[in-house]
Amino acid sequence: MENIFNKIDLTFLEISQNEKINKQKQDFNSSANNDLLLEGQKAGLDHNTLSFFKESNGYEMSWEKDSQSNILGKINILKLEYILKGIKSNYPSLSDEDPLYNFHPIDQFTDEAHCGLFINSIANNRMFFHRDGESETIDLMIDFNAYMELALEARGFFYWQKYIIEKLYDISSPESESFKKQMPEIFSDFKLESFDNKYESLKLK
């Protein structure tokens, strides 16, 4: 996971130096303590996922092009203690028979949507997209490591995950269209084809 932190540093440096971006920030945390990491291991999180939290217990990066355009990006990896509580801590009425009961949000990139894992289930370590208020989740067919790689490649662009969903399930959306149009305009080195190739190379079979 060490190389992901190198990539985080390089990505944020590039965002900071981009003249088309008006405002940006990032925050690391101290590493998760051993008791918390052990709790994560017992809950069924894999070694690769936990290695991120050994370096920084959560991470946040955000930017915006300007205050008028509403073009922005955000990665918000929650602290491990919040991840382990799962979505059921926000919805106490969920029963253990509810499909969302074992869902654990990890990247809370907006107030309305997040991506996370089903812990202790057949889909363990696969990242899913979920929008608040909906009972369904959408399999992104990548693990947490791959998710972070792609999130950084996408610079956390607002709802970049919707582009993956369009690719996988042919579900078009305004967010996906915005990603395709705006990313190459804001980040001159961004190529959709390269992003596609990276996704295909990381996709779980």
C-alpha positions as CSV (number, residue, x, y, z in Angstrom):
1,M,0.0,0.0,0.0
2,E,3.0,2.2,0.3
3,N,2.9,3.1,-3.4
4,I,-0.7,4.4,-3.0
5,F,0.6,7.0,-0.6
6,N,3.2,8.1,-3.1
7,K,0.5,8.4,-5.7
8,I,-1.7,10.4,-3.2
9,D,1.2,12.8,-2.8
10,L,1.9,13.2,-6.5
11,T,-1.8,13.5,-7.3
12,F,-2.4,16.3,-4.8
13,L,0.8,18.1,-5.9
14,E,-0.6,18.0,-9.5
15,I,-4.0,19.3,-8.3
16,S,-2.3,22.1,-6.3
17,Q,-0.3,23.2,-9.3
18,N,-3.3,23.1,-11.7
19,E,-4.2,26.7,-12.7
20,K,-7.7,25.7,-13.5
21,I,-8.4,24.6,-9.9
22,N,-9.4,27.3,-7.5
23,K,-9.4,25.6,-4.1
24,Q,-7.9,22.4,-2.8
25,K,-7.1,20.7,0.5
26,Q,-6.1,17.3,1.9
27,D,-5.9,15.8,5.4
28,F,-4.1,12.7,6.6
29,N,-4.6,11.1,10.1
30,S,-2.3,9.2,12.4
31,S,-2.3,5.5,11.9
32,A,-5.0,3.3,13.3
33,N,-4.0,1.6,16.6
34,N,-3.3,-2.1,16.8
35,D,-6.6,-2.9,18.6
36,L,-8.6,-1.3,15.8
37,L,-6.6,-3.1,13.1
38,L,-7.2,-6.4,14.9
39,E,-10.9,-5.6,15.1
40,G,-10.8,-4.9,11.4
41,Q,-9.0,-8.2,10.8
42,K,-11.6,-10.1,12.9
43,A,-14.4,-8.4,11.0
44,G,-13.0,-9.9,7.8
45,L,-11.2,-6.9,6.2
46,D,-8.3,-8.2,4.1
47,H,-4.7,-7.4,4.7
48,N,-4.4,-5.0,1.7
49,T,-7.3,-2.9,2.9
50,L,-6.0,-2.8,6.5
51,S,-2.6,-1.7,5.3
52,F,-4.0,1.6,4.2
53,F,-5.2,2.3,7.7
54,K,-1.9,1.3,9.2
55,E,-0.5,4.4,7.4
56,S,-3.4,6.8,7.9
57,N,-6.7,6.2,9.7
58,G,-8.8,7.9,7.1
59,Y,-7.9,10.4,4.4
60,E,-9.7,13.4,2.8
61,M,-8.8,15.3,-0.4
62,S,-11.1,17.8,-2.1
63,W,-10.9,20.5,-4.8
64,E,-13.1,22.7,-6.8
65,K,-12.7,24.4,-10.2
66,D,-14.5,27.6,-9.1
67,S,-17.4,28.5,-6.9
68,Q,-19.8,29.1,-9.8
69,S,-19.3,25.9,-12.0
70,N,-20.0,23.2,-9.4
71,I,-17.2,21.2,-10.9
72,L,-15.3,19.5,-8.0
73,G,-13.8,16.4,-6.6
74,K,-13.6,14.6,-3.3
75,I,-12.2,11.5,-1.8
76,N,-13.2,11.0,1.9
77,I,-12.0,7.7,3.3
78,L,-13.6,7.3,6.7
79,K,-11.8,6.4,9.9
80,L,-11.7,2.6,10.5
81,E,-13.8,2.9,13.7
82,Y,-16.6,4.4,11.6
83,I,-16.2,1.9,8.8
84,L,-16.5,-1.0,11.2
85,K,-19.7,0.3,12.7
86,G,-21.3,0.0,9.2
87,I,-24.4,1.6,7.7
88,K,-26.5,0.0,10.4
89,S,-25.2,2.6,12.8
90,N,-27.0,5.3,10.7
91,Y,-30.1,3.1,10.3
92,P,-30.8,1.4,13.6
93,S,-34.1,-0.1,12.3
94,L,-32.2,-2.3,9.8
95,S,-32.7,-6.0,10.6
96,D,-30.0,-8.6,9.9
97,E,-32.1,-9.9,7.1
98,D,-31.9,-6.5,5.3
99,P,-29.5,-6.6,2.2
100,L,-27.7,-3.4,3.6
101,Y,-27.2,-4.8,7.1
102,N,-23.6,-5.9,6.4
103,F,-22.7,-2.9,4.2
104,H,-19.9,-0.7,5.4
105,P,-19.3,2.7,3.7
106,I,-15.6,3.5,3.2
107,D,-15.5,6.5,0.8
108,Q,-18.2,9.1,1.9
109,F,-17.5,11.3,-1.1
110,T,-20.8,13.2,-0.9
111,D,-23.6,13.5,1.7
112,E,-25.9,11.5,-0.5
113,A,-23.7,8.6,-1.7
114,H,-20.8,6.5,-0.8
115,C,-18.8,3.4,-1.8
116,G,-18.0,0.5,0.6
117,L,-17.8,-3.2,1.3
118,F,-20.0,-6.0,2.5
119,I,-18.1,-7.4,5.4
120,N,-18.4,-11.1,6.2
121,S,-20.3,-11.9,3.1
122,I,-19.7,-13.7,-0.2
123,A,-18.9,-10.4,-1.8
124,N,-16.2,-9.7,0.8
125,N,-13.6,-7.0,-0.3
126,R,-15.6,-5.9,-3.4
127,M,-16.4,-2.2,-3.5
128,F,-20.1,-1.3,-4.1
129,F,-21.7,2.1,-4.9
130,H,-24.7,3.1,-2.8
131,R,-26.9,6.1,-2.6
132,D,-28.7,7.0,0.6
133,G,-32.3,6.0,0.8
134,E,-31.9,3.2,-1.8
135,S,-32.0,-0.5,-0.9
136,E,-29.8,-1.6,-3.8
137,T,-26.0,-1.4,-4.2
138,I,-24.0,-1.6,-7.4
139,D,-21.0,-3.8,-7.7
140,L,-18.0,-1.8,-9.1
141,M,-16.1,-5.1,-9.6
142,I,-12.9,-3.8,-7.9
143,D,-11.3,-4.2,-4.5
144,F,-10.4,-1.3,-2.2
145,N,-6.8,-1.1,-3.5
146,A,-8.1,-0.8,-7.1
147,Y,-10.7,1.6,-6.0
148,M,-8.1,3.9,-4.5
149,E,-5.9,3.7,-7.7
150,L,-8.9,4.7,-9.8
151,A,-10.1,7.4,-7.4
152,L,-6.7,9.1,-7.6
153,E,-6.6,8.6,-11.4
154,A,-10.0,10.3,-11.5
155,R,-8.8,12.9,-9.0
156,G,-11.9,12.1,-7.0
157,F,-14.0,13.8,-9.7
158,F,-17.6,14.2,-8.5
159,Y,-19.4,10.9,-9.0
160,W,-16.6,9.4,-11.1
161,Q,-18.0,6.0,-10.0
162,K,-21.0,6.7,-12.3
163,Y,-18.7,6.4,-15.3
164,I,-17.6,2.9,-14.1
165,I,-21.3,2.0,-13.7
166,E,-22.0,3.2,-17.3
167,K,-19.2,1.1,-18.6
168,L,-20.3,-2.0,-16.7
169,Y,-24.1,-1.8,-16.9
170,D,-24.8,0.6,-19.7
171,I,-26.5,3.0,-17.3
172,S,-25.9,6.5,-18.6
173,S,-26.1,9.5,-16.2
174,P,-25.4,13.3,-16.2
175,E,-22.5,12.6,-13.8
176,S,-20.9,10.2,-16.2
177,E,-21.2,12.6,-19.1
178,S,-19.7,15.4,-17.0
179,F,-16.8,13.2,-16.1
180,K,-16.1,12.3,-19.7
181,K,-16.3,16.0,-20.8
182,Q,-14.7,17.8,-17.9
183,M,-11.8,15.6,-16.9
184,P,-9.7,16.1,-20.1
185,E,-10.5,19.8,-20.0
186,I,-9.3,20.3,-16.5
187,F,-6.5,17.8,-16.4
188,S,-4.6,18.0,-19.7
189,D,-2.8,14.7,-19.1
190,F,-6.1,12.7,-18.4
191,K,-7.0,10.3,-21.2
192,L,-10.3,8.4,-21.0
193,E,-8.7,5.5,-22.9
194,S,-5.9,5.2,-20.3
195,F,-8.5,5.3,-17.5
196,D,-10.5,2.5,-19.2
197,N,-7.3,0.4,-19.6
198,K,-6.4,0.9,-16.0
199,Y,-9.9,-0.1,-14.9
200,E,-9.8,-3.3,-17.1
201,S,-6.5,-4.3,-15.7
202,L,-7.7,-3.9,-12.1
203,K,-11.2,-5.4,-12.5
204,L,-12.0,-8.5,-10.5
205,K,-12.6,-11.5,-12.7
